């Protein structure tokens, strides 16, 4: 099976810090599965069958670990606020989900969120191209990823890096950014 056909579950350490950061409750994980939600424990989550890209993300807190695959033009949302093209090419799913998360945040569909990315290109280049300037934790160790299957087997020899972006709450923003720095410094270096 090619790597793109395999999906992964968030590392338990990232899930633990994310849950603590949101005071014990993640309201929504729009790109999840029944197995992945045993780690995240989101109140509401969307599976690939429900396609979170097509759902309303009404939530106070959001946690997102987009799939590591590519989306064909027919799988991409029709109205891309940050990146409009008449003809869409096949693109990284992490890029599409990141763009959609920012679009839905601007539409106030959720209050604050954490976006965990493992694509260095999306985390470092796409965010610059699209002028996405968010606080980010670059993990000091390669993330421990688990295969999205019932026994949650650990992926050996992970080559990817981990990036956790914080989409800040419009309420008490400075204090929440400081909390992000304090809590996510446990996982790596935080840049604001």
Helices and strands as residue ranges (DSSP letters): G 3-5, E 8-9, H 12-21, E 28-29, H 37-40, E 44-45, G 52-54, E 59-64, E 70-71, G 73-75, E 91-92, H 93-106, E 110-117, H 120-120, I 121-126, H 127-129, E 135-139, E 146-147, E 163-167, H 173-184, E 188-191
